[in-house]
Amino acid sequence: MPVMQHANILDLSRTALVIIDMQESFRSVISDFAETSARIALVAHAAQLLKLPVLVTEQYPKGLGQTAGEIRAVLPPGQEPIEKTAFSSCGAQSFVSLLQQTGAQQILVCGIEAHICVNQTTHDLLARGYQVHLLTDCITARSAQNRKTGLAKMRRSGALPSTTEMALFELLRDARHPQFKAVQKLIK
């Protein structure tokens, strides 16, 4: 008999990963950029192993540069970031269209900054009926207070807090999953 799954547990067949604005120019102004970027690269690598759709955005790349190299290195070949000027990723029609094409209903959100682009994207996704899971160990900002306040506001609005390990093990569901060992190796 199949196990009943709570609606707040990630389901691989209904989930997409959204990486928001992890651009090189922030490396020097966000103190935990390197660690956050490394964790996001791990999640993006696992997403590729699990065949999870991944969308990457860049805020005004002409001025703020490209997505961090460690993240670009694990994206599928030929995947181009979605350029935007709106703080919410949903302000870019190409983002909205590509996300709809995935068929995902649960969205794993990570990136920067917690109180600006991540916050506005999360609220717009919630308004569109998506279930948003915040990878709290993969979301940061220039100041700890902005990070803390941004995460609190998003949670209060209905976004669900998660972490890298929590999300990946929810997606795997069972140690018999064909990619379990490969994903576990990334984490350990």
Protein Blocks (a to p, Z undefined) as FASTA:
>chain_A
ZZdddfkbccfklcccddehiafklmmmmmklmmmmmmmmmmmmmmmmnopacddddehk
llnopadfklmmmgcehiacdddfbfblklpmklmmmmmmnopabdcdedddfklmmmmm
mmmmmmnopacdddfklcccfbfklmmmmmmmmmmnopacddfklmmmmmnopakbmklm
mmmmmmZZ
